[in-house]
Amino acid sequence: MKVLTHWNPFREIHELQHRVLNALGTSANATGERESTAVAEWVPVVDIIEDEKEYLVKAELPEVSRENVHVTVENGRLTIKGERRFEKEEPGKKYHRVERSYGNFVRSFNLPENVDAEQVGAEFKDGVLFVHLPKQAKAKPREIEVKIN
């Protein structure tokens, strides 16, 4: 299975800058106001497993609600996207460290030719998304007897 990963060097530079400023306690937003939390785009980790019947994509999506996850299959491409929202700040709570990433995420994968796109299914359990990509039945080779005249 071919995997295409989109790399955005500017996002990585921005995240590094944000982490350094946040660690120093000098993080500020575009208007110059001090930010109390870090919100960044993130990429969930996935495992892709194959057996004789299907490909299985397992994506870790902790604290993401099922309503915030969208799975699509279009033109030979599987796309998983959604959002992990940051907790609302409450009076009396003070965050000392925020290391987990929040915000929108997108993962896309090219599907092998033998995936039956009409039968793709997904389930969400214990913070893990399972996307089942069944394989199409292979046409069995047929042996033809050659007659000699």
Chimera marker file (.cmm) of the C-alpha trace (Angstrom):
<marker_set name="trace">
<marker id="1" x="0.000" y="0.000" z="0.000" r="1" g="1" b="0" radius="0.5"/>
<marker id="2" x="1.398" y="3.370" z="-0.973" r="1" g="1" b="0" radius="0.5"/>
<marker id="3" x="1.376" y="6.023" z="1.721" r="1" g="1" b="0" radius="0.5"/>
<marker id="4" x="1.425" y="9.714" z="0.919" r="1" g="1" b="0" radius="0.5"/>
<marker id="5" x="2.325" y="12.064" z="3.729" r="1" g="1" b="0" radius="0.5"/>
<marker id="6" x="1.920" y="15.799" z="3.350" r="1" g="1" b="0" radius="0.5"/>
<marker id="7" x="4.813" y="17.730" z="4.872" r="1" g="1" b="0" radius="0.5"/>
<marker id="8" x="4.467" y="21.389" z="5.683" r="1" g="1" b="0" radius="0.5"/>
<marker id="9" x="7.820" y="22.775" z="6.912" r="1" g="1" b="0" radius="0.5"/>
<marker id="10" x="6.253" y="26.107" z="7.893" r="1" g="1" b="0" radius="0.5"/>
<marker id="11" x="3.811" y="24.378" z="10.233" r="1" g="1" b="0" radius="0.5"/>
<marker id="12" x="6.730" y="22.573" z="11.924" r="1" g="1" b="0" radius="0.5"/>
<marker id="13" x="8.652" y="25.845" z="12.313" r="1" g="1" b="0" radius="0.5"/>
<marker id="14" x="5.559" y="27.522" z="13.745" r="1" g="1" b="0" radius="0.5"/>
<marker id="15" x="4.998" y="24.636" z="16.185" r="1" g="1" b="0" radius="0.5"/>
<marker id="16" x="8.639" y="24.709" z="17.306" r="1" g="1" b="0" radius="0.5"/>
<marker id="17" x="8.521" y="28.472" z="17.808" r="1" g="1" b="0" radius="0.5"/>
<marker id="18" x="5.265" y="28.154" z="19.717" r="1" g="1" b="0" radius="0.5"/>
<marker id="19" x="6.670" y="25.417" z="21.981" r="1" g="1" b="0" radius="0.5"/>
<marker id="20" x="9.836" y="27.386" z="22.750" r="1" g="1" b="0" radius="0.5"/>
<marker id="21" x="7.894" y="30.569" z="23.553" r="1" g="1" b="0" radius="0.5"/>
<marker id="22" x="5.396" y="28.586" z="25.589" r="1" g="1" b="0" radius="0.5"/>
<marker id="23" x="8.202" y="26.896" z="27.571" r="1" g="1" b="0" radius="0.5"/>
<marker id="24" x="9.679" y="30.307" z="28.306" r="1" g="1" b="0" radius="0.5"/>
<marker id="25" x="6.290" y="31.611" z="29.376" r="1" g="1" b="0" radius="0.5"/>
<marker id="26" x="6.265" y="34.287" z="26.695" r="1" g="1" b="0" radius="0.5"/>
<marker id="27" x="3.764" y="32.832" z="24.211" r="1" g="1" b="0" radius="0.5"/>
<marker id="28" x="1.665" y="35.472" z="22.485" r="1" g="1" b="0" radius="0.5"/>
<marker id="29" x="-0.945" y="35.387" z="19.763" r="1" g="1" b="0" radius="0.5"/>
<marker id="30" x="-1.026" y="37.488" z="16.575" r="1" g="1" b="0" radius="0.5"/>
<marker id="31" x="-2.417" y="40.516" z="18.435" r="1" g="1" b="0" radius="0.5"/>
<marker id="32" x="0.364" y="40.382" z="21.011" r="1" g="1" b="0" radius="0.5"/>
<marker id="33" x="-1.883" y="39.191" z="23.827" r="1" g="1" b="0" radius="0.5"/>
<marker id="34" x="-0.569" y="36.430" z="26.032" r="1" g="1" b="0" radius="0.5"/>
<marker id="35" x="-2.091" y="33.034" z="25.200" r="1" g="1" b="0" radius="0.5"/>
<marker id="36" x="-2.928" y="30.643" z="27.980" r="1" g="1" b="0" radius="0.5"/>
<marker id="37" x="-3.141" y="27.471" z="25.867" r="1" g="1" b="0" radius="0.5"/>
<marker id="38" x="-1.414" y="26.036" z="22.823" r="1" g="1" b="0" radius="0.5"/>
<marker id="39" x="-3.661" y="25.020" z="19.935" r="1" g="1" b="0" radius="0.5"/>
<marker id="40" x="-1.943" y="23.369" z="17.002" r="1" g="1" b="0" radius="0.5"/>
<marker id="41" x="-2.794" y="21.098" z="14.136" r="1" g="1" b="0" radius="0.5"/>
<marker id="42" x="-1.791" y="17.508" z="14.777" r="1" g="1" b="0" radius="0.5"/>
<marker id="43" x="-1.574" y="14.202" z="12.991" r="1" g="1" b="0" radius="0.5"/>
<marker id="44" x="-2.909" y="11.037" z="14.628" r="1" g="1" b="0" radius="0.5"/>
<marker id="45" x="-0.741" y="7.931" z="14.396" r="1" g="1" b="0" radius="0.5"/>
<marker id="46" x="-2.015" y="4.955" z="12.416" r="1" g="1" b="0" radius="0.5"/>
<marker id="47" x="-1.267" y="1.266" z="11.936" r="1" g="1" b="0" radius="0.5"/>
<marker id="48" x="-2.106" y="-0.404" z="8.623" r="1" g="1" b="0" radius="0.5"/>
<marker id="49" x="-2.534" y="-4.158" z="8.759" r="1" g="1" b="0" radius="0.5"/>
<marker id="50" x="-3.241" y="-6.591" z="5.920" r="1" g="1" b="0" radius="0.5"/>
<marker id="51" x="-4.624" y="-10.114" z="5.957" r="1" g="1" b="0" radius="0.5"/>
<marker id="52" x="-6.119" y="-12.312" z="3.239" r="1" g="1" b="0" radius="0.5"/>
<marker id="53" x="-9.560" y="-10.623" z="3.483" r="1" g="1" b="0" radius="0.5"/>
<marker id="54" x="-8.892" y="-6.929" z="4.092" r="1" g="1" b="0" radius="0.5"/>
<marker id="55" x="-6.671" y="-4.008" z="4.968" r="1" g="1" b="0" radius="0.5"/>
<marker id="56" x="-7.299" y="-2.520" z="8.412" r="1" g="1" b="0" radius="0.5"/>
<marker id="57" x="-6.396" y="1.049" z="9.284" r="1" g="1" b="0" radius="0.5"/>
<marker id="58" x="-6.265" y="1.755" z="13.028" r="1" g="1" b="0" radius="0.5"/>
<marker id="59" x="-5.998" y="5.440" z="13.973" r="1" g="1" b="0" radius="0.5"/>
<marker id="60" x="-5.463" y="6.637" z="17.543" r="1" g="1" b="0" radius="0.5"/>
<marker id="61" x="-7.908" y="9.445" z="18.274" r="1" g="1" b="0" radius="0.5"/>
<marker id="62" x="-7.936" y="9.914" z="22.062" r="1" g="1" b="0" radius="0.5"/>
<marker id="63" x="-10.533" y="12.323" z="23.390" r="1" g="1" b="0" radius="0.5"/>
<marker id="64" x="-12.021" y="12.850" z="19.923" r="1" g="1" b="0" radius="0.5"/>
<marker id="65" x="-15.778" y="12.386" z="19.808" r="1" g="1" b="0" radius="0.5"/>
<marker id="66" x="-17.284" y="10.206" z="17.098" r="1" g="1" b="0" radius="0.5"/>
<marker id="67" x="-19.188" y="13.224" z="15.786" r="1" g="1" b="0" radius="0.5"/>
<marker id="68" x="-15.872" y="15.013" z="15.085" r="1" g="1" b="0" radius="0.5"/>
<marker id="69" x="-14.447" y="12.212" z="12.900" r="1" g="1" b="0" radius="0.5"/>
<marker id="70" x="-15.173" y="11.981" z="9.157" r="1" g="1" b="0" radius="0.5"/>
<marker id="71" x="-14.030" y="9.108" z="6.930" r="1" g="1" b="0" radius="0.5"/>
<marker id="72" x="-14.339" y="9.308" z="3.140" r="1" g="1" b="0" radius="0.5"/>
<marker id="73" x="-13.294" y="7.113" z="0.235" r="1" g="1" b="0" radius="0.5"/>
<marker id="74" x="-13.118" y="8.893" z="-3.086" r="1" g="1" b="0" radius="0.5"/>
<marker id="75" x="-11.140" y="8.297" z="-6.279" r="1" g="1" b="0" radius="0.5"/>
<marker id="76" x="-9.003" y="5.554" z="-4.741" r="1" g="1" b="0" radius="0.5"/>
<marker id="77" x="-8.135" y="7.610" z="-1.669" r="1" g="1" b="0" radius="0.5"/>
<marker id="78" x="-9.042" y="7.134" z="2.002" r="1" g="1" b="0" radius="0.5"/>
<marker id="79" x="-9.256" y="10.353" z="4.021" r="1" g="1" b="0" radius="0.5"/>
<marker id="80" x="-9.683" y="10.570" z="7.791" r="1" g="1" b="0" radius="0.5"/>
<marker id="81" x="-10.269" y="14.047" z="9.166" r="1" g="1" b="0" radius="0.5"/>
<marker id="82" x="-11.665" y="15.655" z="12.238" r="1" g="1" b="0" radius="0.5"/>
<marker id="83" x="-10.897" y="17.777" z="15.253" r="1" g="1" b="0" radius="0.5"/>
<marker id="84" x="-9.752" y="17.334" z="18.844" r="1" g="1" b="0" radius="0.5"/>
<marker id="85" x="-11.058" y="20.277" z="20.843" r="1" g="1" b="0" radius="0.5"/>
<marker id="86" x="-9.299" y="21.804" z="23.812" r="1" g="1" b="0" radius="0.5"/>
<marker id="87" x="-11.143" y="21.760" z="27.116" r="1" g="1" b="0" radius="0.5"/>
<marker id="88" x="-12.883" y="24.981" z="28.025" r="1" g="1" b="0" radius="0.5"/>
<marker id="89" x="-10.952" y="26.948" z="30.585" r="1" g="1" b="0" radius="0.5"/>
<marker id="90" x="-12.784" y="27.102" z="33.854" r="1" g="1" b="0" radius="0.5"/>
<marker id="91" x="-12.352" y="29.652" z="36.606" r="1" g="1" b="0" radius="0.5"/>
<marker id="92" x="-10.062" y="28.280" z="39.275" r="1" g="1" b="0" radius="0.5"/>
<marker id="93" x="-8.173" y="25.988" z="36.904" r="1" g="1" b="0" radius="0.5"/>
<marker id="94" x="-4.641" y="26.885" z="35.964" r="1" g="1" b="0" radius="0.5"/>
<marker id="95" x="-2.802" y="24.944" z="33.276" r="1" g="1" b="0" radius="0.5"/>
<marker id="96" x="0.875" y="24.474" z="34.101" r="1" g="1" b="0" radius="0.5"/>
<marker id="97" x="1.740" y="22.523" z="30.982" r="1" g="1" b="0" radius="0.5"/>
<marker id="98" x="-0.088" y="21.697" z="27.755" r="1" g="1" b="0" radius="0.5"/>
<marker id="99" x="1.883" y="19.218" z="25.643" r="1" g="1" b="0" radius="0.5"/>
<marker id="100" x="-0.856" y="17.430" z="23.726" r="1" g="1" b="0" radius="0.5"/>
<marker id="101" x="-1.844" y="18.893" z="20.388" r="1" g="1" b="0" radius="0.5"/>
<marker id="102" x="-5.357" y="20.034" z="19.596" r="1" g="1" b="0" radius="0.5"/>
<marker id="103" x="-7.154" y="21.257" z="16.528" r="1" g="1" b="0" radius="0.5"/>
<marker id="104" x="-7.933" y="19.854" z="13.102" r="1" g="1" b="0" radius="0.5"/>
<marker id="105" x="-6.282" y="16.771" z="11.661" r="1" g="1" b="0" radius="0.5"/>
<marker id="106" x="-6.218" y="15.080" z="8.259" r="1" g="1" b="0" radius="0.5"/>
<marker id="107" x="-4.665" y="11.774" z="7.151" r="1" g="1" b="0" radius="0.5"/>
<marker id="108" x="-4.970" y="10.513" z="3.570" r="1" g="1" b="0" radius="0.5"/>
<marker id="109" x="-3.880" y="7.242" z="2.004" r="1" g="1" b="0" radius="0.5"/>
<marker id="110" x="-3.935" y="5.920" z="-1.556" r="1" g="1" b="0" radius="0.5"/>
<marker id="111" x="-5.854" y="2.673" z="-1.672" r="1" g="1" b="0" radius="0.5"/>
<marker id="112" x="-4.527" y="-0.455" z="-3.356" r="1" g="1" b="0" radius="0.5"/>
<marker id="113" x="-6.327" y="-1.403" z="-6.563" r="1" g="1" b="0" radius="0.5"/>
<marker id="114" x="-7.842" y="-4.513" z="-4.998" r="1" g="1" b="0" radius="0.5"/>
<marker id="115" x="-9.858" y="-2.627" z="-2.330" r="1" g="1" b="0" radius="0.5"/>
<marker id="116" x="-13.630" y="-2.876" z="-2.717" r="1" g="1" b="0" radius="0.5"/>
<marker id="117" x="-14.500" y="0.795" z="-2.134" r="1" g="1" b="0" radius="0.5"/>
<marker id="118" x="-18.238" y="0.043" z="-1.962" r="1" g="1" b="0" radius="0.5"/>
<marker id="119" x="-17.779" y="-2.191" z="1.101" r="1" g="1" b="0" radius="0.5"/>
<marker id="120" x="-15.546" y="0.059" z="3.249" r="1" g="1" b="0" radius="0.5"/>
<marker id="121" x="-16.677" y="0.258" z="6.861" r="1" g="1" b="0" radius="0.5"/>
<marker id="122" x="-15.547" y="2.081" z="9.988" r="1" g="1" b="0" radius="0.5"/>
<marker id="123" x="-16.070" y="1.746" z="13.717" r="1" g="1" b="0" radius="0.5"/>
<marker id="124" x="-14.927" y="3.817" z="16.668" r="1" g="1" b="0" radius="0.5"/>
<marker id="125" x="-14.075" y="2.195" z="20.004" r="1" g="1" b="0" radius="0.5"/>
<marker id="126" x="-12.062" y="3.331" z="23.037" r="1" g="1" b="0" radius="0.5"/>
<marker id="127" x="-10.456" y="6.241" z="21.195" r="1" g="1" b="0" radius="0.5"/>
<marker id="128" x="-9.364" y="4.120" z="18.224" r="1" g="1" b="0" radius="0.5"/>
<marker id="129" x="-10.874" y="4.385" z="14.747" r="1" g="1" b="0" radius="0.5"/>
<marker id="130" x="-10.965" y="1.100" z="12.813" r="1" g="1" b="0" radius="0.5"/>
<marker id="131" x="-11.406" y="1.440" z="9.041" r="1" g="1" b="0" radius="0.5"/>
<marker id="132" x="-12.020" y="-1.889" z="7.293" r="1" g="1" b="0" radius="0.5"/>
<marker id="133" x="-11.029" y="-1.959" z="3.622" r="1" g="1" b="0" radius="0.5"/>
<marker id="134" x="-12.182" y="-5.310" z="2.212" r="1" g="1" b="0" radius="0.5"/>
<marker id="135" x="-10.329" y="-6.820" z="-0.708" r="1" g="1" b="0" radius="0.5"/>
<marker id="136" x="-12.174" y="-7.640" z="-3.909" r="1" g="1" b="0" radius="0.5"/>
<marker id="137" x="-12.454" y="-11.305" z="-4.764" r="1" g="1" b="0" radius="0.5"/>
<marker id="138" x="-9.673" y="-12.238" z="-7.130" r="1" g="1" b="0" radius="0.5"/>
<marker id="139" x="-10.613" y="-13.687" z="-10.460" r="1" g="1" b="0" radius="0.5"/>
<marker id="140" x="-9.270" y="-17.207" z="-10.382" r="1" g="1" b="0" radius="0.5"/>
<marker id="141" x="-7.179" y="-18.163" z="-13.387" r="1" g="1" b="0" radius="0.5"/>
<marker id="142" x="-8.932" y="-20.632" z="-15.606" r="1" g="1" b="0" radius="0.5"/>
<marker id="143" x="-7.004" y="-23.341" z="-17.312" r="1" g="1" b="0" radius="0.5"/>
<marker id="144" x="-7.968" y="-23.975" z="-20.909" r="1" g="1" b="0" radius="0.5"/>
<marker id="145" x="-7.212" y="-27.261" z="-22.540" r="1" g="1" b="0" radius="0.5"/>
<marker id="146" x="-5.471" y="-26.911" z="-25.891" r="1" g="1" b="0" radius="0.5"/>
<marker id="147" x="-6.535" y="-29.496" z="-28.455" r="1" g="1" b="0" radius="0.5"/>
<marker id="148" x="-4.096" y="-30.703" z="-31.051" r="1" g="1" b="0" radius="0.5"/>
<marker id="149" x="-5.426" y="-31.543" z="-34.507" r="1" g="1" b="0" radius="0.5"/>
<link id1="1" id2="2" r="1" g="1" b="0" radius="0.2"/>
<link id1="2" id2="3" r="1" g="1" b="0" radius="0.2"/>
<link id1="3" id2="4" r="1" g="1" b="0" radius="0.2"/>
<link id1="4" id2="5" r="1" g="1" b="0" radius="0.2"/>
<link id1="5" id2="6" r="1" g="1" b="0" radius="0.2"/>
<link id1="6" id2="7" r="1" g="1" b="0" radius="0.2"/>
<link id1="7" id2="8" r="1" g="1" b="0" radius="0.2"/>
<link id1="8" id2="9" r="1" g="1" b="0" radius="0.2"/>
<link id1="9" id2="10" r="1" g="1" b="0" radius="0.2"/>
<link id1="10" id2="11" r="1" g="1" b="0" radius="0.2"/>
<link id1="11" id2="12" r="1" g="1" b="0" radius="0.2"/>
<link id1="12" id2="13" r="1" g="1" b="0" radius="0.2"/>
<link id1="13" id2="14" r="1" g="1" b="0" radius="0.2"/>
<link id1="14" id2="15" r="1" g="1" b="0" radius="0.2"/>
<link id1="15" id2="16" r="1" g="1" b="0" radius="0.2"/>
<link id1="16" id2="17" r="1" g="1" b="0" radius="0.2"/>
<link id1="17" id2="18" r="1" g="1" b="0" radius="0.2"/>
<link id1="18" id2="19" r="1" g="1" b="0" radius="0.2"/>
<link id1="19" id2="20" r="1" g="1" b="0" radius="0.2"/>
<link id1="20" id2="21" r="1" g="1" b="0" radius="0.2"/>
<link id1="21" id2="22" r="1" g="1" b="0" radius="0.2"/>
<link id1="22" id2="23" r="1" g="1" b="0" radius="0.2"/>
<link id1="23" id2="24" r="1" g="1" b="0" radius="0.2"/>
<link id1="24" id2="25" r="1" g="1" b="0" radius="0.2"/>
<link id1="25" id2="26" r="1" g="1" b="0" radius="0.2"/>
<link id1="26" id2="27" r="1" g="1" b="0" radius="0.2"/>
<link id1="27" id2="28" r="1" g="1" b="0" radius="0.2"/>
<link id1="28" id2="29" r="1" g="1" b="0" radius="0.2"/>
<link id1="29" id2="30" r="1" g="1" b="0" radius="0.2"/>
<link id1="30" id2="31" r="1" g="1" b="0" radius="0.2"/>
<link id1="31" id2="32" r="1" g="1" b="0" radius="0.2"/>
<link id1="32" id2="33" r="1" g="1" b="0" radius="0.2"/>
<link id1="33" id2="34" r="1" g="1" b="0" radius="0.2"/>
<link id1="34" id2="35" r="1" g="1" b="0" radius="0.2"/>
<link id1="35" id2="36" r="1" g="1" b="0" radius="0.2"/>
<link id1="36" id2="37" r="1" g="1" b="0" radius="0.2"/>
<link id1="37" id2="38" r="1" g="1" b="0" radius="0.2"/>
<link id1="38" id2="39" r="1" g="1" b="0" radius="0.2"/>
<link id1="39" id2="40" r="1" g="1" b="0" radius="0.2"/>
<link id1="40" id2="41" r="1" g="1" b="0" radius="0.2"/>
<link id1="41" id2="42" r="1" g="1" b="0" radius="0.2"/>
<link id1="42" id2="43" r="1" g="1" b="0" radius="0.2"/>
<link id1="43" id2="44" r="1" g="1" b="0" radius="0.2"/>
<link id1="44" id2="45" r="1" g="1" b="0" radius="0.2"/>
<link id1="45" id2="46" r="1" g="1" b="0" radius="0.2"/>
<link id1="46" id2="47" r="1" g="1" b="0" radius="0.2"/>
<link id1="47" id2="48" r="1" g="1" b="0" radius="0.2"/>
<link id1="48" id2="49" r="1" g="1" b="0" radius="0.2"/>
<link id1="49" id2="50" r="1" g="1" b="0" radius="0.2"/>
<link id1="50" id2="51" r="1" g="1" b="0" radius="0.2"/>
<link id1="51" id2="52" r="1" g="1" b="0" radius="0.2"/>
<link id1="52" id2="53" r="1" g="1" b="0" radius="0.2"/>
<link id1="53" id2="54" r="1" g="1" b="0" radius="0.2"/>
<link id1="54" id2="55" r="1" g="1" b="0" radius="0.2"/>
<link id1="55" id2="56" r="1" g="1" b="0" radius="0.2"/>
<link id1="56" id2="57" r="1" g="1" b="0" radius="0.2"/>
<link id1="57" id2="58" r="1" g="1" b="0" radius="0.2"/>
<link id1="58" id2="59" r="1" g="1" b="0" radius="0.2"/>
<link id1="59" id2="60" r="1" g="1" b="0" radius="0.2"/>
<link id1="60" id2="61" r="1" g="1" b="0" radius="0.2"/>
<link id1="61" id2="62" r="1" g="1" b="0" radius="0.2"/>
<link id1="62" id2="63" r="1" g="1" b="0" radius="0.2"/>
<link id1="63" id2="64" r="1" g="1" b="0" radius="0.2"/>
<link id1="64" id2="65" r="1" g="1" b="0" radius="0.2"/>
<link id1="65" id2="66" r="1" g="1" b="0" radius="0.2"/>
<link id1="66" id2="67" r="1" g="1" b="0" radius="0.2"/>
<link id1="67" id2="68" r="1" g="1" b="0" radius="0.2"/>
<link id1="68" id2="69" r="1" g="1" b="0" radius="0.2"/>
<link id1="69" id2="70" r="1" g="1" b="0" radius="0.2"/>
<link id1="70" id2="71" r="1" g="1" b="0" radius="0.2"/>
<link id1="71" id2="72" r="1" g="1" b="0" radius="0.2"/>
<link id1="72" id2="73" r="1" g="1" b="0" radius="0.2"/>
<link id1="73" id2="74" r="1" g="1" b="0" radius="0.2"/>
<link id1="74" id2="75" r="1" g="1" b="0" radius="0.2"/>
<link id1="75" id2="76" r="1" g="1" b="0" radius="0.2"/>
<link id1="76" id2="77" r="1" g="1" b="0" radius="0.2"/>
<link id1="77" id2="78" r="1" g="1" b="0" radius="0.2"/>
<link id1="78" id2="79" r="1" g="1" b="0" radius="0.2"/>
<link id1="79" id2="80" r="1" g="1" b="0" radius="0.2"/>
<link id1="80" id2="81" r="1" g="1" b="0" radius="0.2"/>
<link id1="81" id2="82" r="1" g="1" b="0" radius="0.2"/>
<link id1="82" id2="83" r="1" g="1" b="0" radius="0.2"/>
<link id1="83" id2="84" r="1" g="1" b="0" radius="0.2"/>
<link id1="84" id2="85" r="1" g="1" b="0" radius="0.2"/>
<link id1="85" id2="86" r="1" g="1" b="0" radius="0.2"/>
<link id1="86" id2="87" r="1" g="1" b="0" radius="0.2"/>
<link id1="87" id2="88" r="1" g="1" b="0" radius="0.2"/>
<link id1="88" id2="89" r="1" g="1" b="0" radius="0.2"/>
<link id1="89" id2="90" r="1" g="1" b="0" radius="0.2"/>
<link id1="90" id2="91" r="1" g="1" b="0" radius="0.2"/>
<link id1="91" id2="92" r="1" g="1" b="0" radius="0.2"/>
<link id1="92" id2="93" r="1" g="1" b="0" radius="0.2"/>
<link id1="93" id2="94" r="1" g="1" b="0" radius="0.2"/>
<link id1="94" id2="95" r="1" g="1" b="0" radius="0.2"/>
<link id1="95" id2="96" r="1" g="1" b="0" radius="0.2"/>
<link id1="96" id2="97" r="1" g="1" b="0" radius="0.2"/>
<link id1="97" id2="98" r="1" g="1" b="0" radius="0.2"/>
<link id1="98" id2="99" r="1" g="1" b="0" radius="0.2"/>
<link id1="99" id2="100" r="1" g="1" b="0" radius="0.2"/>
<link id1="100" id2="101" r="1" g="1" b="0" radius="0.2"/>
<link id1="101" id2="102" r="1" g="1" b="0" radius="0.2"/>
<link id1="102" id2="103" r="1" g="1" b="0" radius="0.2"/>
<link id1="103" id2="104" r="1" g="1" b="0" radius="0.2"/>
<link id1="104" id2="105" r="1" g="1" b="0" radius="0.2"/>
<link id1="105" id2="106" r="1" g="1" b="0" radius="0.2"/>
<link id1="106" id2="107" r="1" g="1" b="0" radius="0.2"/>
<link id1="107" id2="108" r="1" g="1" b="0" radius="0.2"/>
<link id1="108" id2="109" r="1" g="1" b="0" radius="0.2"/>
<link id1="109" id2="110" r="1" g="1" b="0" radius="0.2"/>
<link id1="110" id2="111" r="1" g="1" b="0" radius="0.2"/>
<link id1="111" id2="112" r="1" g="1" b="0" radius="0.2"/>
<link id1="112" id2="113" r="1" g="1" b="0" radius="0.2"/>
<link id1="113" id2="114" r="1" g="1" b="0" radius="0.2"/>
<link id1="114" id2="115" r="1" g="1" b="0" radius="0.2"/>
<link id1="115" id2="116" r="1" g="1" b="0" radius="0.2"/>
<link id1="116" id2="117" r="1" g="1" b="0" radius="0.2"/>
<link id1="117" id2="118" r="1" g="1" b="0" radius="0.2"/>
<link id1="118" id2="119" r="1" g="1" b="0" radius="0.2"/>
<link id1="119" id2="120" r="1" g="1" b="0" radius="0.2"/>
<link id1="120" id2="121" r="1" g="1" b="0" radius="0.2"/>
<link id1="121" id2="122" r="1" g="1" b="0" radius="0.2"/>
<link id1="122" id2="123" r="1" g="1" b="0" radius="0.2"/>
<link id1="123" id2="124" r="1" g="1" b="0" radius="0.2"/>
<link id1="124" id2="125" r="1" g="1" b="0" radius="0.2"/>
<link id1="125" id2="126" r="1" g="1" b="0" radius="0.2"/>
<link id1="126" id2="127" r="1" g="1" b="0" radius="0.2"/>
<link id1="127" id2="128" r="1" g="1" b="0" radius="0.2"/>
<link id1="128" id2="129" r="1" g="1" b="0" radius="0.2"/>
<link id1="129" id2="130" r="1" g="1" b="0" radius="0.2"/>
<link id1="130" id2="131" r="1" g="1" b="0" radius="0.2"/>
<link id1="131" id2="132" r="1" g="1" b="0" radius="0.2"/>
<link id1="132" id2="133" r="1" g="1" b="0" radius="0.2"/>
<link id1="133" id2="134" r="1" g="1" b="0" radius="0.2"/>
<link id1="134" id2="135" r="1" g="1" b="0" radius="0.2"/>
<link id1="135" id2="136" r="1" g="1" b="0" radius="0.2"/>
<link id1="136" id2="137" r="1" g="1" b="0" radius="0.2"/>
<link id1="137" id2="138" r="1" g="1" b="0" radius="0.2"/>
<link id1="138" id2="139" r="1" g="1" b="0" radius="0.2"/>
<link id1="139" id2="140" r="1" g="1" b="0" radius="0.2"/>
<link id1="140" id2="141" r="1" g="1" b="0" radius="0.2"/>
<link id1="141" id2="142" r="1" g="1" b="0" radius="0.2"/>
<link id1="142" id2="143" r="1" g="1" b="0" radius="0.2"/>
<link id1="143" id2="144" r="1" g="1" b="0" radius="0.2"/>
<link id1="144" id2="145" r="1" g="1" b="0" radius="0.2"/>
<link id1="145" id2="146" r="1" g="1" b="0" radius="0.2"/>
<link id1="146" id2="147" r="1" g="1" b="0" radius="0.2"/>
<link id1="147" id2="148" r="1" g="1" b="0" radius="0.2"/>
<link id1="148" id2="149" r="1" g="1" b="0" radius="0.2"/>
</marker_set>
